[in-house]
Every structure is written in structure tokens, then in C-alpha cells.
Amino acid sequence: MARIAVIGAGMGAMAAAARLAVAGHRVAVFERGATHGGAVRRLERDGFTFDTGPGLLHLPAVYRDLFLKTGKESLESCVELSQVDPAGRHVFADGTAVSLPNASRAGVLAALDEALGAGAGERWSALVGRAREAWDATRRPLLEEPLWPDWRVLGRDPYPAVRRRGLFGRGKGPTTATLAEVARRELADPRLVALLESHALAYGFDPRGAPASAAVLPYMEQTFGSWYPRGGLRALADAVYARCLARKVEFGFGAEVIGIVEKDGRVAGVELADGRFAEAEFVVAGIDPGRLAGLCGGREPWGADEVRPVPRERAAGRLTVCLAVRGARPEGAAHRTVVHAADRAAELAGVFGDGPGPRTPCDRPTVTVLRPDDPTTRPDDAHEAVTLTAAVAPRGLDEAAATAVAERMTDVAEAAVPGLRERALWREVLPPTEDTLVAGPALAGREGRFLRPGNRTRIPGLYAVGGWSHPGGGLAHAGMSGAIVAGLIVNGDDWHGST
């Protein structure tokens, strides 16, 4: 039995902790904040509750596996999980709207044809079919296995190029195009382009630079469905935390780690801000690479020939507006509505920039509106809790600027919730912070620039877990990150992943 110190109580860190405890290790989690869950947060006020991190769960099999491997109670026995149907409603810049059914390729095709015109569904379905090829080619190395030592082979984009007619037509080899280029070439209709690019934006990716393999993002959602736990995504975090406690994982909150201690060429424990030293044979760090390097005395834990951490300035921020609303939620209202930006170019420039100058939020950004049919989120059935989110630049929004963007977001959201401004009792505006930057999942292509640093580090006994390390961000990917780290510690660094 080894002593293992886990830094941070995010979803990936807790997933690793529960699996390691079941394997017989003594696990202690040190979290500098006051609670668990990392980016899976909740705002509570006056009987209203809001998810202020992820709003839906995709690939629930990751957490089903976690609960199966760490105890007798299944995920569904601990969390009331249900599919959201429709998976989402989309309102485009020209006023066209379409509701897409959950986990139904045929249903999505029919809905797009009806709303956007004959042929729209087939074009979208063909793209999703090609995305499946990219998913099948990279699912194991990008989700289930430790990052390959020869990671550069993943720099080749697995998304298949479309066969073109004529003498110079190409075959179906991998493409070198960006997601935006693929969208324009294969979808043509600006509304379908907006639909595809909105999936990338939701994960913090700029479609103008993201690889074509980012098409796996809508493929995942359309294939495995969108799920919501009663009580919000925070209920999932609570269930994982409870599972850790049941497996005798120790938690210390308000316990800031200020240094990783090494002895004889490997980790020996962690130093805490209150002067304590926690001895450990292994350290699992569920924090961003910049902070991890600081804990290692400024020495980066990844070598020059390994995948480098993603610069924080390349990440997108997320601005969240929580609205307490009077009036009952209408029967049949969509759980999630995406109201698309009128000027996508201006939006992307405002979030990611077009040059060295300052980034200015566009007037009408893409706004995701969440209004769950969940009695636990509201004081009674005469009210509802509505959450608005939009991608923004990761920094530079002061309180006044954030309030101005929130005003515009509320105007945009009227397309999803008529009369929203008049119905609002109060609102809370949550601007982006360093702790809420959007870390997208690892993607193949673009010479490996969208991969994440490996879970193994060059310091023996030190492992990285969570959204800023392999296999990247998102609830499912964080859960798999925990599974990979636990597998490496339990089975040794030559472990190649689950079979």
C-alpha cells in the first residue's frame, strides 16, 4: 500500500483518487479551495440553483465505469440521470430555428431537412459520418490510453478528405484543413457552418485554427447523447466525492500545496502552506501546468521533446449569467438553446483575436441558454432558473465590461426565452477567471498542437491529471484522465491502457 497525495479536488483528480483507493492505496486529497468539483460549480440563492460550469454530460459511460470499478452502487443508483430531448434547439442569425433530437442520426437528418431545406440533413450527416472515421481512428490513443511516446504520429489529422471529381481529385486520405475550411467546403449553408463551429466554440476552440478532427465533437454528442442529472451537474460531482469518501479517501480543504518535494530522484511528498509536510510515494497533480511547474521550483515537468502545455492565452474564457425568472417554465421548452451570433467573424475575433491588438466582445455573441426541467433548481413551479453562457476572451473583462456583455447576452437570449428581461427577478454575472478557462479535449492533427501533456512526467512518481493534461478537458475526458493515471500507478509506467 502506497501513500498518494492528490493536489486538487477536480473531477479528474477525484476519479483517480477513488480508483487508487480501491486498489488498496492510502489517498489524501489537498484542495486549496473550500469544496470539491473543480470547474463543476453551483450558485445557490433564494431557492434557485444554477450550474456555473458544464451544463450537460456526454459519454456517461465514463462515469458508469468509474462507479462500477469503485463500488457496488451503479452511477444511476447514486444520480438520477436522464437524456435531454431534444438535445438542443438552435436559433440562427436569419431567424431559422431547428430542434435536434437526442442520439438519433436519422432524426437529426430529418429535422435539418425540414428546417433548412432539402439536402441540408444529408450534408450534415455525411460530415458526421466522416467524423466517425476520425473518432474510430483516435478513440483509444486520445481517450483510453496514456499519451503515446511517439505522439507526433497524432499530429496527422485523421479526418478523411472528401473525394473530389476531376483529374486532380483527391482520395479519402487524412485532411490538412481547419475545421472552418471543412465547414465551408462540405456544408456550404452558413447555418450548418454555424452549427458545426458552435460545438468547437463551446469547448474553447477557434474553428479557424482547430483541426478538422474537431468534427468529432458533434459526433460524440449526436452518437452518445446529452444527459442531465437531477440537481444539475453538481450532483454528479457530489456523487463522485461521496464515492471517494466511501473508499476512505481523505480530503483536506483550505489546504494549499506550495511545493512538491523530491528525494533521491523521485517525489517524496508535498509541502503545504501551513507548514505541514505530507509524505507520499506518488503525487497526482490535478492543476494547470503553469502552477505545477511552480510547485516543482519552476522546473517544467515535461521535457523539450514532449507535448508542451497549451498557452493560457490561447484558451477561451466563459462568461456566465444566472437569472432567477418569474413564471412557470413552459411545457416542452428546450433544455438547451443555442442562439447563434449574427457576425461569426466578429465573434471569433473578439474571443481569440485577429492580431496583437485588444479583443473586443462582439455586440451579439453566440449564447447558450439552459433552462432545465428540474424542480430542484427553483423555489417552486411558478419560477425557473435560467443560465446563459458565452465564450469571451480569457482576460481583460472588468466588472463594467462583464456587465455590458451580460446585458447583450440577455437581449440575445430573448430568442429562446421571450420576455426574459421583464421576467427576471435578479441576476448574477460571473466573468471569466483563471480557474474557469475552457480546456478542450485533445484533438489529433495540426502537428500535435491540440494534444495535451502526458500524464507521466519526467519526475518519477509525479503524474498530471485533469483537463489541462491528456486527454484534455470536458467531463468525460477528465474522468478518463483519472482512469489513465490510476492505471499507470497501479500497473506501472509501461501500462498501455484498458483493453
N, C-alpha and C positions, 0 to 999 in steps of 0.2 A: 504494500500500500504506500503510495507516494503522497506527499503533501503538495497541493497545487494551489497557487494563488491566481485568481482571475481578477483582472483590472477592468472595472465597468460592469454594469448590470443591464446591458442592452440585450436584445433578443438573441443575437448570435452567441454572446457570452453566456447567457443563461442556458441556451441549448447545449453548449459544450459542457457547462458545469453539471447539468443533470445527467448527461451521458457518462461523464467521468466518474461521478459519484456512484452510479450503478455499477461501474466497472471495479469498484472497491477502493477508490482513492478518496482521500480526505481533501475536500474542496472548500476554499474560503474565497468569497467574492468581496472585493473592496470597491465601493461606489462612492465617488465624491459628492454626488447629489443626494437628495432626500428620498428617492424612490427608485423603483426598477422600471425596465421597459425601454430605456433609451429614447429613441425618436417616437415611440408609440406612447403618446401622451394624451391626457384628458383635461379638459377645462370643465369645472362644475360651478354653477352659480344659480341661485334662486330656483332650484329644482330642474334646471336644464343641464345636460351634459353634452360635450362635443369631443369628437376625436380631433386632435390637433396634429396628428401625424398621418400615417396611411389610413385610407378610408375603407378599403376593401382588401380581401385576401385572395390571391391567386395561387394556384398549386397547393391546395390544402394538404395534399399527400405528404408534403414535407413535415408538417406538424402531426399528422396522423402517425407517421413513422416515429417521430420523437416520443409521442405518448405510448406507442406500442413497445418501444425499446426501453422505456424507463419506468414502467409500472403496469398494473393490471387494468387500470381505468383507461378507456379509449378517449380520444380527443372529444368526441361527441358526448361522452358521459360527463365531461367537465365544462364544455362550452356548447351552448345551443347555436349550431351553425346552420345557416340556410343559404341557398342560392338566391341571388338577386335577379329578378326577371321583370322587365328587360335588364340586360346587363348595363345598358346605358342609352340615354337619349342624346342626340346630337342636334344642335341648332347652328346652322351655318350662316355665313355672313349675308347671304342673299335671302335669309328668312326660311329657307327649306329646313325641315326637321325630319328626323328619322329615329325610330326606336329599334335597337338591335337586340334580338332575343339572346338569352344566355346559352352558351355552349351549343350552338346549332349553326353549323356552316350553311345548311340549306335554308334555314330561316333568315340568316343574315343576307344571303344572296337575294332572296325574295323581297326582303324589306328594302334593300338598296335599289333594286329594280323599280319597285313601286314608288319610292320617294324621289329618286334621282333620274329615273328613266331607264328604258330597256338597255341592257348591256353593262350597266354600272355594277350590278352584283357579280357578273361573270368576271369582269376585270379585277374586282377586289378579291374574289375567290381564287383567281389564278395567282395573284400575288401571294396570298396566304398559303397556297399550295407550294409555291417556291420557298416561302419562309419555312415550311415544314421540312424541306430538304436541308436547309441550313440548321434547323433545330436538331434533326436526326444526326447530322454530321458532328455537332459540337456539344450535344447534351451532356455526355459523360465528362469530357475534359473541362467543360465550363460550369458544371453543376455538381457532379458527383465525385470527382477525383481531385487530389491535390494538383496544383498547377504543375504542368509538365516541365522538367528541367530544360527541354528543348522547346520552350514556349514560343519561339519565333515562328514555328510552323502554324501557330494560331493567328499569325499576322496576315494570313491569306484569307480573304473573305469567302465563306462557304456559300453565300447566296448565289444561286446559279444565274448566269447571264441569259437573257432571253434570246432565243434563236431568231436571227434576222434573215429576211429574204434577200436574194441577190447574190452576185458574185462574191461580195465581201462579207456575207452574212457570217455571224459567229455561232459557234456551237453553244452547248449549255455548260461551259466551264464556269469557275468562280468569277465574280464580277469585281471590278475595282471602283465602282461608282459609290457615291454617297447615298444616303437614304433619300435626300431631297431629289437627287438626279433620278433615282429609280422611281420615285413617286411621280415626277413629271413625265417620264418616258412611258411608264407602264399603266398609269392611272388616268392621266390626261385631265379628267374632270377636277377642277380646283377644290370641289367639296370632298372628293375622295382623297386628294392630296392632303387637305386639312385633317381628315380623319386619321390618316397614317401618321402624319407628323405630330399630331397631338399626343399619340402614345409615346413618342420619343421625348417630347417636351415634359410629359408627366414624370418621366424618370430622370429628368435633368440633362437630357442630351440635346445638342444643337443639330437638327437634321441636316444642316448644310455641311457638317463635318463628320457626322456619325456614319459608320459603315452601313452598307445595305443590309447586313445581317441584323440590324436593329429591327427589321421586319418581324423577327421572332417575338417581339413584344406583343403586338396584337394577336399573333398566332397563339401565344400562351393563354391570353385572356379568352380568345374565342374557343379554344380547344378544351381547356380545363375549367373554364367558368370563373365567375366572380362570386365571392362568398362573403357573408357578413355574419359576425357573431352577435347574438343578443347582448346588449350592453356596450356594443362598439368594439373596435379593435383592442381597446384597453383590456377588455375581458379576456382576450387571448393572452396578453402579457401577464395578467393576473394568474391565469391558469398555469402558464409556464413557471412563474415564480412559485406558485403553490406546489407544483411538481418538484421543483428544486428543494423546497423545504421538506417535502415528504421523503426525499432521498438524502436528507441530513446535510445539505449544502448550507454552509454558514454565510450569512450576509452581514456586512458592516456598511451602514450608510453614513454619510458625512465623513467618510474615510478616504482621504485623498492620498494616492500614491505619488511620491515625489521622486522616486528613484528605483531602478532595477539594479540589484546588487549581484555582482559576479564573483565567483571564486573558482580558482583552478580551471579557468577557461570555459565555465558554463554558469548559468544562472544559479543563484543561491537563495533568492528571496526578494522581497520588496521592502522599501523604506517608506514609512508613512509620515504625513505632515505633522502628526502629533508626537513624533519621535520614536514610535514603535518600529520594530523590525519583525517582519513575518517571514520565517524561514520556509523555503519551498524548493522542491526538486524541479518543478516546472512552473513557468509563468505563462498565462494566457492573457494577452492584451486585447481587449475589445475597445480600442480607442483609435483615433485617426493617426496616420503615420507621422505627422509632424509632432504630435505630443509624444508618441512612442519614441521617436529619436531623442527628444528632450529628456525622457526618462533614462535613456541609455547614455547620458552625458554628451548629447549632441552627435553621437556616432550613429549614422543610419544603419538599421538592422538588415538592410538588403544591399547586396553587392552591386558593383557597377554593371555587371553583365546580367543582372536580373531585372524583372519588371519594376519600373520606378513608380512611386506613388503619383497619383493624379494631382496636379497643382490645384490648390483650393480655389484659386481664382477662376478655374475653368468649370467649377461646379455651379449649378443654378441654386438660387435661394427659393424659398416658398413663403408667400405672404398668405396668412390665414385670417379670415374674418368669421367670427362666431356671432350668429344672430338669434336672439330669442324672439320668436314670432307669435303674435296672437292669431287665433283662427285655427281651425282643425286642418290637418293635412288631408287634402282631397283623396278620395279612394282612387287607386290606380295611378297616383303620381309616381314618377320615376324616382328611384333611389338616387341615381346619379344622372345629372345632365351636364353635358359639356357645351358651353356656348362659345363658339369659335371666334377668334379675332377677325376684325374686318380687314386689317392690314398685317398679314403674317410677317412680311419683311421688316416692318417697323417693330413688331413684337420681338422677333429674334434679335434684332439689333439692340433693343432695349435690355434684353436679358443677357446676351452673350457678347454684344459689342460688334462693331464693324471696323474697329481700328483702335488707336491708343486713346481716343477721347473718352469723356464720361458717358455712361449709359443712362439714357432717359427712358423711363417706362412709357410704353405706348398708351394712347388715350383709351383704347378699348381692348384689353388683353383677353386671351382665352381664359375663361373662368369655369372651373368645375364646381358644380352645385350639388351638395349632398344633403338629402332630406330623408333619413331612414324612417321606415315604418316600424318604430321601436318605442314602446311605451316607457322604457327605462330612460329615454333621453329627454323627457319632457315632464312637467309637473302634472299635466292632465291632458285629456284628449281635445281640449279647446286651445291648445298651443302646439307648436312644433319647434324643434331645434334645427336650424339650417346653417350649414358650414360652407363657406366659399374659399376656394384656394386659387392662386395664380402663381405662375413662375415669374420670378423677378431676378434682378442682378443679386449676387450673393452678399453684397455690402453696399453701403452708400445711401441707404434709405433711413433718414432720421425720422423722428416721430411725426413731424408735419408732412413729410413726403409720403410716409406709410399711410397716414390718414387720407391723403388726397387719392392715393391709389385705391384704398378701400372704398372711397366714395364712388369711383368709377366702376369698380367691381360690382358694387351694389346695383348701379344702373344697368350693367350688362346682365346681371342675374335676373332682372325683371323678365327676361325672355323665358326663364324657367319657372319663376315664382311670380306671377302677376301681382302687382300691388305690394311687393316685398318691402319697399321703403316705408310705406304707410303702416304696414302691419308690424314693423319691428318695434319691440319694446326697448331693447338696448342691444349694444354690440360690443364685442371685444376685438381689437385689432392686434394681431400677433405678427410683427415684422420678422424677416429672416434673421437668424443669429448663426454664429459659428457652429452651434450644436444642432442646427436644423437644416444644414446644407443637404441637398439631394444627392445621394450617392447611387448612381445607377448600376445595374448589373454588368458583369464583364461581357464584352462582345468580341467576337473574332473579326479580324480584318484590320485595315488601316495600319499595317505593320506592328500590330500589338499595342497601339496607343490607347485602346479601350479595355485592355486587360487590367487586373488588379494585382498588387504584390502578393506573392505566395504566402501561405500560412506558416511555412517553415521560415525561420530567419537564419542568418549566419551565426547567431549566438546560440550555442547548444542549449536546449531546454526552454527557449523563448519562442512562443507561437503567437501569430496575429489572427484575430477573428473579427467578424462583423462586416459592415457594409463597405469599409474602405480597404478591405483585403479580399483575396479570392474567396468566393466567386462574385463578389460585389454586393450592391445594395438591393433593397427590396426585402419584404418579409420572408419570402421563400428562400431567397439566396442567403439571407442571414442565417436561417435555420440550417441550411446545408453547410454553411461555413462552420457552424458549431459541430456538425456531424463529422466533417473532414478533420478538424483539429482533434476531436476526441479519438478518431481513428488513428491519427498519426501518433498520439501519445500512448494509446493502448497497444498498438501493433508495431510501432517503430517507424522511423522515418523512411523506410523502404516500402511502406504500405502504399498501395496503388488505388485504393478506393473500394467502395462496396461492389459486390457482384450482383 
